[in-house]
């Protein structure tokens, strides 16, 4: 097994908001030695055992500074969001019910997000490098955006978030 797959129901002590069906927290198993560590990031046969949709077709990467808030965006994509370095507060949102869940992800941690949820995150560390693996290519005509402040999400904000123009103007 290359990941400790933990249903969000079992990490309520780390979870804020509502337990949303289908959301899965994945914690990378790191194999340590004197050189550092090694971990397997993608194994489709094992992921499918947990109900994941067919393989990923696109991988995106974002580098952000402290206080950057990306989201809330939705497409018809299943995504696995993985923190490569740094720390984020990662949020999945059901805009129809206004229910959300959020969890702090650190280096190696992932959140599996089914396509019915919008997604966003706030960078908690000085910088963060975040990778998204998605099962369908990006299609601008299918993107939906939701205002990050409209759903009573308990963002751990110490400063005003840094937003894209698109997210600021929602």
PAFIMAR-913237 format. One record per residue: x, y, z of N, C-alpha, C in turn. Coordinates in steps of 0.02 Angstrom, whole numbers, padded with zeros to 5 digits, always signed. Example, Ala and Ser with C-alpha at 12.3 -4.5 7.8 and 13.67 -1.06 7.14 Angstrom:
2
+00660-00284+00390+00615-00225+00390+00660-00165+00390/+00642-00112+00354+00684-00053+00357+00645+00002+00394/
This chain:
170
+00043-00059+00000+00000+00000+00000+00045+00062+00000/+00032+00108-00045+00074+00166-00052+00047+00227-00017/-00016+00225+00004-00045+00280+00041-00082+00252+00101/-00084+00291+00155-00132+00278+00207-00195+00315+00186/-00246+00280+00164-00308+00312+00143-00353+00316+00204/-00372+00375+00220-00412+00387+00279-00476+00423+00258/-00532+00392+00270-00595+00427+00256-00599+00487+00303/-00623+00543+00277-00628+00603+00317-00666+00590+00382/-00713+00543+00382-00751+00528+00443-00704+00510+00501/-00646+00483+00486-00601+00459+00538-00548+00511+00557/-00549+00568+00525-00501+00620+00544-00538+00683+00565/-00594+00674+00598-00634+00731+00619-00595+00779+00663/-00546+00754+00699-00506+00798+00740-00466+00847+00699/-00455+00834+00635-00420+00879+00590-00467+00916+00544/-00529+00893+00540-00577+00919+00492-00617+00976+00521/-00629+01026+00479-00675+01080+00497-00733+01076+00448/-00791+01097+00470-00850+01097+00426-00886+01030+00429/-00916+01012+00373-00959+00953+00367-00921+00896+00333/-00933+00835+00354-00906+00777+00319-00944+00770+00253/-00910+00776+00197-00941+00772+00131-00928+00704+00101/-00980+00672+00074-00972+00605+00044-00921+00606-00014/-00878+00556-00014-00830+00548-00069-00764+00581-00058/-00759+00629-00011-00695+00662+00002-00651+00612+00039/-00588+00608+00017-00541+00562+00050-00476+00599+00064/-00449+00589+00122-00384+00616+00141-00332+00562+00129/-00278+00578+00096-00225+00530+00082-00161+00556+00112/-00128+00514+00149-00065+00533+00181-00010+00489+00152/+00037+00519+00118+00091+00483+00085+00132+00443+00134/+00145+00380+00117+00192+00339+00156+00262+00355+00131/+00303+00381+00175+00371+00400+00157+00419+00346+00179/+00459+00322+00133+00511+00273+00148+00576+00312+00158/+00597+00315+00221+00654+00357+00240+00719+00319+00240/+00773+00354+00221+00841+00329+00231+00887+00389+00235/+00952+00378+00235+01001+00432+00244+00999+00485+00188/+00969+00468+00131+00966+00515+00074+00906+00561+00079/+00856+00542+00118+00794+00579+00122+00736+00531+00124/+00687+00539+00080+00631+00493+00078+00607+00483+00006/+00570+00428-00002+00541+00410-00067+00468+00393-00054/+00425+00414-00099+00354+00397-00094+00323+00391-00163/+00277+00345-00169+00241+00334-00231+00179+00380-00232/+00172+00420-00285+00119+00470-00287+00057+00447-00326/+00062+00396-00367+00005+00378-00408+00009+00304-00424/-00045+00268-00408-00049+00197-00422-00122+00182-00438/-00140+00184-00501-00210+00178-00521-00245+00115-00496/-00215+00056-00501-00250-00003-00476-00270+00003-00402/-00225+00030-00361-00242+00038-00291-00294+00092-00280/-00288+00148-00318-00337+00201-00311-00407+00178-00330/-00412+00136-00382-00478+00112-00404-00511+00068-00351/-00471+00035-00309-00500-00004-00254-00539+00040-00206/-00524+00104-00205-00558+00151-00160-00611+00191-00196/-00629+00171-00258-00683+00204-00293-00662+00263-00336/-00598+00272-00347-00575+00327-00387-00595+00316-00460/-00611+00370-00495-00628+00364-00565-00566+00346-00605/-00576+00330-00668-00521+00310-00713-00464+00361-00710/-00407+00342-00735-00344+00379-00728-00345+00453-00743/-00294+00486-00722-00287+00558-00730-00257+00573-00798/-00278+00629-00828-00256+00648-00895-00217+00713-00895/-00217+00749-00839-00182+00813-00837-00157+00824-00766/-00097+00852-00761-00069+00871-00696-00052+00944-00699/-00074+00981-00648-00061+01053-00643-00020+01065-00580/+00017+01120-00580+00057+01136-00522+00052+01211-00510/+00048+01230-00446+00042+01301-00428+00091+01316-00371/+00129+01370-00379+00172+01396-00326+00139+01459-00300/+00133+01464-00234+00100+01523-00205+00135+01544-00142/+00127+01607-00125+00155+01636-00065+00104+01635-00008/+00129+01649+00052+00086+01651+00111+00026+01697+00100/-00032+01674+00120-00093+01715+00116-00129+01712+00050/-00102+01677+00001-00137+01670-00063-00196+01623-00053/-00254+01644-00078-00314+01602-00076-00334+01589-00148/-00332+01526-00167-00352+01505-00235-00420+01470-00230/-00468+01494-00267-00534+01462-00267-00588+01510-00248/-00647+01485-00250-00673+01418-00255-00694+01404-00327/-00669+01351-00357-00683+01334-00427-00706+01263-00433/-00748+01251-00485-00773+01183-00498-00776+01172-00573/-00758+01111-00592-00767+01085-00660-00791+01013-00652/-00808+00981-00706-00825+00910-00702-00760+00870-00703/-00722+00877-00649-00658+00844-00642-00652+00813-00573/-00629+00751-00571-00605+00724-00507-00534+00748-00500/-00516+00770-00439-00447+00793-00431-00417+00765-00367/-00352+00754-00371-00313+00738-00312-00265+00797-00304/-00273+00833-00250-00232+00891-00235-00178+00869-00186/-00114+00878-00205-00059+00856-00163-00013+00915-00149/+00006+00923-00086+00054+00973-00066+00124+00944-00074/+00163+00975-00118+00232+00953-00129+00279+00985-00080/+00265+01047-00061+00303+01081-00008+00259+01134+00023/+00269+01145+00087+00229+01195+00122+00169+01167+00156/+00120+01211+00170+00060+01193+00207+00002+01235+00182/-00056+01204+00173-00116+01239+00150-00176+01218+00192/-00226+01261+00193-00292+01243+00218-00334+01229+00156/-00350+01165+00144-00383+01143+00083-00457+01133+00096/-00499+01158+00050-00571+01158+00060-00607+01128+00000/-00656+01085+00014-00704+01062-00036-00772+01090-00016/-00811+01112-00065-00874+01147-00054-00928+01119-00098/-00986+01105-00068-01046+01090-00107-01086+01154-00112/-01082+01190-00168-01116+01255-00173-01192+01251-00168/-01220+01194-00187-01292+01186-00184-01318+01182-00113/-01283+01146-00070-01304+01138+00000-01269+01187+00047/-01217+01220+00021-01175+01266+00061-01134+01230+00114/-01128+01164+00108-01087+01126+00154-01015+01125+00129/-00968+01126+00175-00897+01125+00157-00859+01084+00208/-00800+01063+00188-00753+01034+00235-00684+01060+00219/-00644+01068+00270-00577+01094+00261-00528+01056+00306/-00468+01048+00282-00417+01012+00320-00348+01042+00302/-00305+01046+00352-00236+01068+00340-00198+01011+00307/-00168+01026+00251-00125+00977+00216-00053+01001+00219/-00009+00956+00237+00063+00970+00239+00098+00930+00184/+00163+00938+00178+00201+00905+00126+00185+00831+00121/+00164+00809+00061+00148+00739+00048+00075+00722+00057/+00038+00764+00094-00034+00751+00104-00073+00767+00041/-00129+00731+00032-00173+00742-00025-00246+00744-00002/-00286+00775-00044-00358+00772-00035-00388+00751-00102/-00428+00697-00101-00464+00673-00159-00531+00708-00160/-00547+00741-00217-00607+00781-00221-00647+00760-00283/-00706+00730-00272-00749+00712-00329-00774+00773-00367/-00799+00764-00428-00815+00820-00472-00873+00864-00449/-00915+00841-00404-00972+00881-00384-00954+00938-00337/-00892+00941-00313-00871+00991-00265-00827+01045-00296/-00837+01107-00272-00790+01160-00287-00730+01152-00241/-00674+01182-00261-00612+01173-00224-00576+01240-00218/-00542+01248-00162-00499+01305-00152-00453+01293-00094/-00401+01334-00088-00356+01327-00031-00322+01393-00014/-00301+01397+00049-00265+01455+00075-00195+01432+00095/-00143+01468+00074-00074+01451+00091-00059+01475+00161/-00039+01427+00204-00024+01442+00274+00051+01453+00287/+00093+01420+00248+00166+01425+00256+00192+01485+00216/+00257+01498+00221+00287+01554+00184+00275+01546+00109/+00282+01485+00084+00266+01469+00015+00237+01398+00013/+00204+01382-00042+00178+01314-00050+00181+01296-00124/+00198+01233-00137+00197+01205-00204+00144+01150-00203/+00092+01159-00244+00034+01115-00243+00023+01086-00313/+00013+01020-00315+00001+00985-00378-00071+00959-00380/-00104+00967-00438-00171+00941-00447-00168+00890-00503/-00190+00829-00490-00199+00779-00543-00274+00775-00556/-00294+00782-00620-00365+00783-00637-00380+00731-00690/-00443+00707-00691-00461+00653-00737-00491+00678-00803/-00498+00744-00811-00520+00773-00875-00481+00837-00886/-00466+00853-00950-00429+00915-00963-00469+00976-00943/-00434+01030-00927-00465+01093-00910-00506+01118-00970/-00565+01144-00956-00608+01172-01007-00639+01236-00979/-00615+01294-01002-00636+01358-00974-00712+01367-00977/-00744+01339-01029-00816+01348-01036-00856+01309-00983/-00823+01261-00949-00858+01221-00899-00840+01241-00827/-00798+01292-00820-00778+01313-00754-00832+01354-00720/-00844+01339-00657-00888+01379-00614-00845+01408-00558/-00860+01469-00540-00823+01501-00486-00873+01526-00433/-00853+01519-00370-00895+01537-00313-00854+01581-00267/-00886+01633-00240-00849+01679-00197-00826+01644-00134/-00763+01651-00119-00731+01616-00063-00761+01636+00004/-00791+01694+00009-00817+01718+00073-00892+01710+00082/-00926+01678+00034-00999+01676+00034-01029+01615+00068/-00988+01570+00095-01014+01506+00120-00997+01492+00193/-00979+01544+00231-00962+01536+00302-00906+01485+00313/-00859+01483+00267-00800+01440+00276-00755+01473+00328/-00733+01434+00375-00689+01460+00429-00616+01461+00405/-00601+01505+00357-00532+01512+00333-00488+01536+00391/-00430+01506+00402-00386+01528+00456-00346+01589+00433/-00380+01645+00428-00350+01706+00401-00322+01751+00457/-00259+01769+00451-00229+01819+00495-00221+01885+00458/-00226+01882+00392-00219+01941+00348-00273+01936+00295/-00284+01991+00258-00328+01988+00200-00296+01942+00149/-00335+01896+00120-00305+01849+00072-00284+01883+00007/-00233+01856-00024-00211+01878-00090-00251+01838-00141/-00290+01873-00184-00336+01840-00231-00318+01858-00302/-00338+01815-00349-00334+01833-00419-00387+01886-00434/-00379+01922-00488-00431+01971-00507-00498+01937-00518/-00497+01878-00549-00558+01842-00562-00595+01825-00497/-00558+01800-00447-00590+01781-00384-00612+01843-00344/-00574+01897-00349-00592+01958-00313-00656+01989-00341/-00667+01981-00406-00724+02014-00439-00788+01973-00439/-00789+01915-00407-00850+01874-00406-00905+01909-00368/
